[in-house]
Amino acid sequence: MRCLLLIAAITLLFPALAASADSLSGDVGVGFHFSTGSTAFLLRYQHDARPLSIFSTYYEASYAFWNGPDHANAVGVAWGIQWARTTYDYLTLAVGLSHISRTTPNLGQPFEFYGRAAYGINVGKALFSIGWTHYSDAKFLFGWSGPNNAENFATLSLGIRF
């Protein structure tokens, strides 16, 4: 329910642009580093925003959950940039904030930073990408106490533009 409210708020706050092509994607990923043995599932809605120089930009609302010993759910918002290398492929980077359902030995705060980097391919309205998703409380950047091993997932994504 929180995910739907978040998507509705973003859609109302940032109305569509003239040539908007929003997307909905589902990701599945395997954990690595401190997340070994976990599998993550993500649902991401991207809403196009105004371009930034040669990059297209977007707002993203996401819902994620992962299993394993440090299982949790996360709801987040992010801002991303995308560089279209050709008509068919692109590189993308998104950063934002998320709220996790429980603290774990890997994530010591209820609010976490969220990051995603990916290489993608467009085939008509279909989107395919391979990427890396990262959740962290940025302990080393801000000097917060508590654990910060982070959650890391190598992901495959399938989406559709509409």
MDAnalysis code that builds the backbone (N, CA, C; Angstrom):
import MDAnalysis as mda
import numpy as np

u = mda.Universe.empty(486, n_residues=162, atom_resindex=np.repeat(np.arange(162), 3), trajectory=True)
u.add_TopologyAttr("name", ["N", "CA", "C"] * 162)
u.add_TopologyAttr("resid", np.arange(1, 163))
u.add_TopologyAttr("resname", ["MET", "ARG", "CYS", "LEU", "LEU", "LEU", "ILE", "ALA", "ALA", "ILE", "THR", "LEU", "LEU", "PHE", "PRO", "ALA", "LEU", "ALA", "ALA", "SER", "ALA", "ASP", "SER", "LEU", "SER", "GLY", "ASP", "VAL", "GLY", "VAL", "GLY", "PHE", "HIS", "PHE", "SER", "THR", "GLY", "SER", "THR", "ALA", "PHE", "LEU", "LEU", "ARG", "TYR", "GLN", "HIS", "ASP", "ALA", "ARG", "PRO", "LEU", "SER", "ILE", "PHE", "SER", "THR", "TYR", "TYR", "GLU", "ALA", "SER", "TYR", "ALA", "PHE", "TRP", "ASN", "GLY", "PRO", "ASP", "HIS", "ALA", "ASN", "ALA", "VAL", "GLY", "VAL", "ALA", "TRP", "GLY", "ILE", "GLN", "TRP", "ALA", "ARG", "THR", "THR", "TYR", "ASP", "TYR", "LEU", "THR", "LEU", "ALA", "VAL", "GLY", "LEU", "SER", "HIS", "ILE", "SER", "ARG", "THR", "THR", "PRO", "ASN", "LEU", "GLY", "GLN", "PRO", "PHE", "GLU", "PHE", "TYR", "GLY", "ARG", "ALA", "ALA", "TYR", "GLY", "ILE", "ASN", "VAL", "GLY", "LYS", "ALA", "LEU", "PHE", "SER", "ILE", "GLY", "TRP", "THR", "HIS", "TYR", "SER", "ASP", "ALA", "LYS", "PHE", "LEU", "PHE", "GLY", "TRP", "SER", "GLY", "PRO", "ASN", "ASN", "ALA", "GLU", "ASN", "PHE", "ALA", "THR", "LEU", "SER", "LEU", "GLY", "ILE", "ARG", "PHE"])
u.atoms.positions = np.array([
    [0.820, -1.191, 0.000],
    [0.000, 0.000, 0.000],
    [0.871, 1.264, 0.000],
    [1.955, 1.241, 0.834],
    [2.847, 2.401, 0.867],
    [3.440, 2.667, -0.500],
    [3.747, 1.591, -1.232],
    [4.339, 1.728, -2.563],
    [3.375, 2.446, -3.505],
    [2.095, 2.070, -3.465],
    [1.108, 2.713, -4.335],
    [0.932, 4.189, -3.981],
    [0.919, 4.501, -2.694],
    [0.816, 5.901, -2.274],
    [2.029, 6.709, -2.728],
    [3.202, 6.109, -2.656],
    [4.425, 6.770, -3.091],
    [4.399, 7.049, -4.589],
    [3.986, 6.075, -5.367],
    [3.895, 6.258, -6.822],
    [2.865, 7.331, -7.157],
    [1.726, 7.326, -6.482],
    [0.696, 8.339, -6.728],
    [1.215, 9.736, -6.381],
    [1.937, 9.867, -5.280],
    [2.473, 11.177, -4.888],
    [3.467, 11.696, -5.913],
    [4.344, 10.845, -6.387],
    [5.335, 11.273, -7.382],
    [4.643, 11.679, -8.673],
    [3.654, 10.919, -9.094],
    [2.936, 11.226, -10.331],
    [2.226, 12.573, -10.223],
    [1.646, 12.876, -9.063],
    [0.953, 14.150, -8.889],
    [1.924, 15.323, -8.756],
    [3.056, 15.101, -8.093],
    [4.021, 16.174, -7.890],
    [4.804, 16.517, -9.155],
    [5.019, 15.554, -10.019],
    [5.822, 15.751, -11.214],
    [5.022, 15.337, -12.438],
    [4.155, 16.215, -12.946],
    [3.301, 15.855, -14.070],
    [4.117, 15.492, -15.304],
    [3.517, 14.706, -16.170],
    [4.196, 14.207, -17.367],
    [4.615, 15.338, -18.287],
    [5.744, 15.153, -18.939],
    [6.221, 16.100, -19.930],
    [5.602, 15.750, -21.278],
    [5.723, 16.639, -22.246],
    [5.098, 16.442, -23.547],
    [5.495, 15.118, -24.197],
    [6.768, 14.766, -24.143],
    [7.228, 13.540, -24.793],
    [7.547, 12.467, -23.755],
    [6.795, 12.433, -22.687],
    [7.071, 11.519, -21.598],
    [6.864, 10.072, -22.015],
    [7.731, 9.223, -21.537],
    [7.623, 7.789, -21.765],
    [7.994, 7.088, -20.464],
    [7.050, 7.043, -19.543],
    [7.290, 6.413, -18.254],
    [7.466, 4.909, -18.442],
    [7.976, 4.262, -17.391],
    [8.178, 2.821, -17.492],
    [7.912, 2.133, -16.162],
    [7.615, 0.855, -16.256],
    [7.426, -0.004, -15.106],
    [8.311, -1.223, -15.325],
    [9.141, -1.541, -14.327],
    [10.099, -2.644, -14.467],
    [10.085, -3.539, -13.243],
    [10.366, -4.789, -13.485],
    [10.547, -5.759, -12.420],
    [11.968, -6.294, -12.483],
    [12.624, -6.377, -11.348],
    [14.011, -6.847, -11.276],
    [14.085, -8.061, -10.367],
    [15.002, -8.932, -10.679],
    [15.340, -10.033, -9.788],
    [16.856, -10.055, -9.682],
    [17.363, -10.292, -8.484],
    [18.812, -10.246, -8.319],
    [19.321, -11.174, -7.242],
    [20.581, -11.534, -7.387],
    [21.243, -12.377, -6.382],
    [22.185, -11.501, -5.558],
    [22.229, -11.779, -4.274],
    [23.084, -11.006, -3.387],
    [24.539, -11.409, -3.494],
    [25.416, -10.434, -3.277],
    [26.849, -10.728, -3.231],
    [27.487, -9.912, -2.124],
    [28.740, -10.184, -1.845],
    [29.492, -9.600, -0.745],
    [28.813, -10.010, 0.564],
    [28.322, -9.093, 1.380],
    [27.661, -9.450, 2.629],
    [26.238, -9.963, 2.415],
    [25.725, -9.895, 1.190],
    [24.354, -10.325, 0.882],
    [24.301, -11.703, 0.244],
    [25.420, -12.418, 0.218],
    [25.466, -13.748, -0.387],
    [24.389, -14.639, 0.221],
    [23.692, -15.381, -0.632],
    [22.622, -16.260, -0.169],
    [21.255, -15.608, -0.181],
    [21.171, -14.345, -0.571],
    [19.900, -13.632, -0.647],
    [19.471, -13.465, -2.098],
    [18.165, -13.393, -2.297],
    [17.594, -13.080, -3.604],
    [16.692, -11.870, -3.426],
    [16.823, -10.894, -4.308],
    [16.031, -9.668, -4.214],
    [15.035, -9.593, -5.364],
    [13.896, -8.986, -5.087],
    [12.877, -8.698, -6.089],
    [12.527, -7.227, -5.956],
    [12.524, -6.502, -7.080],
    [12.235, -5.074, -7.066],
    [11.156, -4.759, -8.089],
    [10.310, -3.801, -7.772],
    [9.340, -3.236, -8.700],
    [9.648, -1.749, -8.761],
    [9.940, -1.241, -9.971],
    [10.350, 0.156, -10.123],
    [9.450, 0.865, -11.135],
    [8.968, 2.049, -10.756],
    [8.223, 2.916, -11.667],
    [9.090, 4.138, -11.934],
    [9.369, 4.429, -13.205],
    [10.172, 5.603, -13.569],
    [9.298, 6.604, -14.310],
    [9.392, 7.840, -13.877],
    [8.636, 8.946, -14.470],
    [9.646, 9.918, -15.069],
    [9.566, 10.140, -16.363],
    [10.522, 11.017, -17.039],
    [10.485, 12.433, -16.475],
    [11.656, 13.045, -16.406],
    [11.808, 14.420, -15.930],
    [12.517, 15.226, -17.019],
    [12.780, 16.469, -16.744],
    [13.435, 17.333, -17.727],
    [14.868, 16.879, -17.986],
    [15.340, 16.993, -19.233],
    [16.723, 16.592, -19.558],
    [17.746, 17.458, -18.822],
    [18.912, 16.899, -18.640],
    [20.035, 17.591, -18.028],
    [21.199, 17.473, -19.005],
    [21.426, 18.512, -19.785],
    [22.464, 18.511, -20.810],
    [22.202, 17.372, -21.793],
    [23.162, 16.451, -21.948],
    [22.994, 15.353, -22.895],
    [22.293, 14.142, -22.268],
    [21.931, 14.230, -20.993],
    [21.314, 13.115, -20.290],
    [19.812, 13.301, -20.171],
    [19.078, 12.223, -20.288],
    [17.674, 12.271, -19.893],
    [17.649, 11.955, -18.393],
    [16.639, 12.440, -17.696],
    [16.543, 12.202, -16.252],
    [15.157, 11.658, -15.924],
    [15.039, 11.101, -14.737],
    [13.764, 10.527, -14.317],
    [13.681, 10.486, -12.798],
    [12.451, 10.389, -12.320],
    [12.178, 10.128, -10.910],
    [11.775, 8.665, -10.826],
    [12.157, 8.034, -9.733],
    [11.859, 6.612, -9.596],
    [11.250, 6.329, -8.231],
    [10.188, 5.542, -8.230],
    [9.608, 5.012, -7.000],
    [9.827, 3.508, -7.045],
    [10.220, 2.923, -5.916],
    [10.517, 1.495, -5.935],
    [10.017, 0.800, -4.676],
    [9.741, -0.471, -4.861],
    [9.439, -1.371, -3.747],
    [10.352, -2.578, -3.925],
    [11.014, -2.989, -2.872],
    [11.922, -4.133, -2.962],
    [11.769, -5.015, -1.736],
    [12.058, -6.281, -1.934],
    [12.186, -7.180, -0.783],
    [13.239, -8.221, -1.116],
    [13.908, -8.688, -0.082],
    [14.910, -9.726, -0.271],
    [14.800, -10.730, 0.870],
    [15.181, -11.972, 0.543],
    [15.107, -13.037, 1.524],
    [16.493, -13.271, 2.112],
    [16.667, -14.362, 2.794],
    [17.957, -14.657, 3.404],
    [17.970, -14.273, 4.869],
    [19.097, -14.446, 5.522],
    [19.175, -14.171, 6.965],
    [18.930, -12.702, 7.311],
    [19.224, -11.794, 6.401],
    [19.020, -10.361, 6.658],
    [17.868, -9.817, 5.817],
    [16.796, -10.605, 5.708],
    [15.641, -10.238, 4.883],
    [15.028, -8.912, 5.327],
    [14.464, -8.193, 4.367],
    [13.796, -6.920, 4.658],
    [12.976, -6.499, 3.446],
    [12.118, -5.514, 3.647],
    [11.378, -4.847, 2.576],
    [11.857, -3.403, 2.535],
    [11.787, -2.777, 1.360],
    [12.201, -1.372, 1.245],
    [11.277, -0.642, 0.281],
    [10.928, 0.582, 0.641],
    [10.173, 1.488, -0.224],
    [11.050, 2.709, -0.413],
    [11.226, 3.145, -1.672],
    [12.145, 4.254, -1.886],
    [11.779, 5.169, -3.031],
    [12.442, 6.312, -3.058],
    [12.353, 7.268, -4.166],
    [13.776, 7.631, -4.572],
    [13.947, 7.904, -5.858],
    [15.283, 8.225, -6.360],
    [15.172, 9.169, -7.548],
    [16.295, 9.758, -7.898],
    [16.429, 10.571, -9.100],
    [17.529, 9.929, -9.916],
    [17.303, 9.799, -11.212],
    [18.292, 9.118, -12.032],
    [18.623, 9.863, -13.307],
    [19.788, 9.537, -13.853],
    [20.200, 10.060, -15.156],
    [20.418, 8.875, -16.088],
    [20.177, 9.123, -17.353],
    [20.338, 8.070, -18.349],
    [21.057, 8.635, -19.555],
    [22.059, 7.918, -20.004],
    [22.813, 8.323, -21.184],
    [22.536, 7.316, -22.281],
    [21.881, 7.769, -23.340],
    [21.586, 6.899, -24.475],
    [22.845, 6.792, -25.325],
    [23.481, 5.641, -25.286],
    [24.697, 5.431, -26.081],
    [24.351, 5.352, -27.564],
    [23.297, 4.636, -27.889],
    [22.778, 4.546, -29.256],
    [21.262, 4.596, -29.153],
    [20.575, 4.344, -30.230],
    [19.115, 4.298, -30.198],
    [18.625, 3.113, -29.371],
    [19.464, 2.087, -29.245],
    [19.026, 0.850, -28.614],
    [19.590, 0.583, -27.225],
    [20.696, 1.189, -26.853],
    [21.258, 0.872, -25.539],
    [21.565, 2.128, -24.743],
    [21.677, 1.957, -23.422],
    [21.857, 3.099, -22.527],
    [22.557, 2.664, -21.245],
    [23.100, 3.651, -20.562],
    [23.649, 3.493, -19.218],
    [22.814, 4.356, -18.289],
    [22.557, 3.891, -17.092],
    [21.734, 4.653, -16.163],
    [22.302, 4.568, -14.742],
    [22.084, 5.630, -13.986],
    [22.516, 5.712, -12.600],
    [21.427, 6.428, -11.816],
    [20.978, 5.826, -10.722],
    [19.953, 6.429, -9.872],
    [20.424, 6.423, -8.426],
    [20.130, 7.488, -7.701],
    [20.438, 7.578, -6.271],
    [19.221, 8.143, -5.547],
    [18.992, 7.654, -4.344],
    [17.839, 8.135, -3.596],
    [17.830, 7.630, -2.172],
    [16.665, 7.727, -1.559],
    [16.456, 7.312, -0.170],
    [15.401, 6.232, -0.116],
    [15.546, 5.340, 0.859],
    [14.546, 4.294, 1.043],
    [14.317, 4.069, 2.538],
    [13.202, 3.468, 2.826],
    [12.878, 3.090, 4.202],
    [12.787, 1.573, 4.231],
    [13.526, 0.946, 5.150],
    [13.505, -0.510, 5.246],
    [12.612, -0.940, 6.409],
    [12.076, -2.144, 6.277],
    [11.116, -2.642, 7.262],
    [11.752, -3.025, 8.585],
    [13.050, -3.330, 8.566],
    [13.720, -3.714, 9.812],
    [15.218, -3.490, 9.667],
    [15.850, -3.141, 10.778],
    [17.308, -3.045, 10.748],
    [17.876, -4.457, 10.845],
    [19.058, -4.628, 10.281],
    [19.694, -5.944, 10.229],
    [21.180, -5.765, 10.540],
    [21.936, -6.848, 10.641],
    [23.380, -6.710, 10.808],
    [24.052, -5.998, 9.624],
    [23.379, -5.956, 8.479],
    [23.936, -5.261, 7.317],
    [23.454, -3.813, 7.186],
    [22.304, -3.500, 7.753],
    [21.726, -2.153, 7.633],
    [21.289, -1.683, 9.011],
    [21.963, -0.681, 9.552],
    [21.741, -0.280, 10.933],
    [20.755, 0.848, 11.154],
    [20.190, 1.426, 10.097],
    [19.257, 2.547, 10.219],
    [17.960, 2.202, 9.483],
    [16.819, 2.744, 9.901],
    [15.579, 2.470, 9.158],
    [15.527, 3.207, 7.806],
    [16.242, 4.318, 7.687],
    [16.307, 5.037, 6.406],
    [17.669, 4.788, 5.792],
    [17.672, 4.370, 4.552],
    [18.892, 3.977, 3.860],
    [19.033, 4.737, 2.548],
    [20.263, 4.828, 2.083],
    [20.515, 5.344, 0.745],
    [20.350, 4.190, -0.232],
    [19.832, 4.512, -1.400],
    [19.573, 3.522, -2.438],
    [20.336, 3.942, -3.682],
    [20.973, 3.007, -4.331],
    [21.670, 3.308, -5.574],
    [21.484, 2.182, -6.569],
    [21.448, 2.543, -7.837],
    [21.321, 1.538, -8.898],
    [22.103, 2.020, -10.103],
    [22.913, 1.146, -10.658],
    [23.633, 1.406, -11.904],
    [23.307, 0.251, -12.837],
    [23.077, 0.561, -14.127],
    [22.688, -0.508, -15.046],
    [23.059, -0.174, -16.483],
    [23.193, -1.227, -17.263],
    [23.321, -1.140, -18.709],
    [22.045, -1.755, -19.273],
    [21.375, -1.022, -20.169],
    [20.107, -1.500, -20.684],
    [20.003, -1.465, -22.189],
    [19.024, -2.212, -22.684],
    [18.732, -2.289, -24.110],
    [17.236, -2.064, -24.301],
    [16.881, -1.215, -25.292],
    [15.493, -0.983, -25.677],
    [15.171, -1.857, -26.881],
    [14.055, -2.565, -26.830],
    [13.562, -3.316, -27.984],
    [12.091, -2.939, -28.120],
    [11.815, -1.954, -28.988],
    [10.453, -1.428, -29.070],
    [10.109, -0.762, -27.752],
    [9.006, -1.195, -27.122],
    [8.622, -0.658, -25.821],
    [9.182, -1.476, -24.662],
    [9.832, -2.586, -24.983],
    [10.405, -3.450, -23.941],
    [11.780, -2.940, -23.515],
    [12.070, -3.084, -22.238],
    [13.355, -2.682, -21.659],
    [13.991, -3.884, -20.985],
    [15.256, -4.122, -21.270],
    [16.026, -5.180, -20.633],
    [17.277, -4.538, -20.054],
    [17.652, -4.910, -18.827],
    [18.889, -4.359, -18.272],
    [19.546, -5.343, -17.318],
    [20.839, -5.135, -17.159],
    [21.626, -5.852, -16.163],
    [22.237, -4.768, -15.278],
    [22.143, -4.950, -13.976],
    [22.582, -3.854, -13.116],
    [23.035, -4.296, -11.740],
    [23.294, -3.295, -10.929],
    [23.727, -3.452, -9.547],
    [22.851, -2.545, -8.690],
    [22.252, -3.119, -7.644],
    [21.421, -2.364, -6.711],
    [22.080, -2.428, -5.340],
    [22.117, -1.282, -4.669],
    [22.858, -1.143, -3.414],
    [22.005, -0.378, -2.394],
    [21.904, -0.917, -1.182],
    [21.265, -0.239, -0.047],
    [22.313, -0.071, 1.035],
    [22.428, 1.143, 1.581],
    [23.454, 1.415, 2.583],
    [23.053, 2.625, 3.411],
    [23.514, 2.673, 4.670],
    [23.245, 3.877, 5.465],
    [24.403, 4.874, 5.405],
    [25.367, 4.644, 4.536],
    [26.490, 5.561, 4.302],
    [27.251, 5.888, 5.582],
    [27.428, 4.888, 6.412],
    [28.124, 5.063, 7.692],
    [29.508, 5.683, 7.497],
    [30.224, 5.220, 6.481],
    [31.585, 5.708, 6.275],
    [31.611, 7.151, 5.786],
    [30.549, 7.569, 5.116],
    [30.461, 8.943, 4.635],
    [30.055, 9.909, 5.752],
    [29.089, 9.485, 6.596],
    [28.553, 10.367, 7.630],
    [29.046, 10.046, 9.033],
    [29.737, 8.931, 9.219],
    [30.275, 8.587, 10.526],
    [29.248, 8.109, 11.522],
    [28.113, 7.568, 11.055],
    [27.083, 7.078, 11.963],
    [27.535, 5.807, 12.656],
    [26.942, 5.538, 13.816],
    [27.268, 4.311, 14.539],
    [26.365, 3.181, 14.044],
    [26.727, 1.981, 14.382],
    [25.926, 0.822, 13.997],
    [26.487, 0.133, 12.769],
    [25.887, -0.993, 12.415],
    [26.404, -1.763, 11.284],
    [26.129, -1.078, 9.939],
    [27.024, -1.288, 8.989],
    [26.810, -0.801, 7.627],
    [27.564, -1.692, 6.643],
    [27.207, -2.941, 6.611],
    [27.799, -3.825, 5.624],
    [27.130, -3.662, 4.270],
    [25.928, -3.118, 4.252],
    [25.148, -2.846, 3.044],
    [24.537, -4.114, 2.464],
    [23.589, -3.937, 1.580],
    [22.990, -5.018, 0.796],
    [23.308, -4.721, -0.653],
    [23.836, -5.706, -1.365],
    [24.233, -5.556, -2.765],
    [23.638, -6.691, -3.586],
    [23.072, -6.337, -4.742],
    [22.438, -7.329, -5.598],
    [22.820, -7.090, -7.055],
    [23.195, -8.152, -7.739],
    [23.374, -8.117, -9.191],
    [22.008, -8.470, -9.771],
    [21.449, -7.589, -10.614],
    [20.060, -7.737, -11.035],
    [19.890, -7.865, -12.549],
    [18.823, -8.546, -12.920],
    [18.318, -8.580, -14.293],
    [16.935, -7.946, -14.241],
    [16.656, -7.108, -15.225],
    [15.404, -6.356, -15.212],
    [14.664, -6.494, -16.540],
    [13.347, -6.557, -16.454],
    [12.476, -6.558, -17.620],
    [11.422, -5.491, -17.384],
    [11.239, -4.589, -18.342],
    [10.280, -3.512, -18.154],
    [9.571, -3.159, -19.436],
    [8.622, -2.231, -19.321],
    [7.872, -1.754, -20.468],
    [7.685, -0.244, -20.373],
    [7.850, 0.436, -21.504],
    [7.591, 1.878, -21.579],
    [6.152, 2.092, -22.029],
    [5.510, 3.102, -21.479],
    [4.145, 3.421, -21.904],
    [3.942, 4.910, -21.975],
])
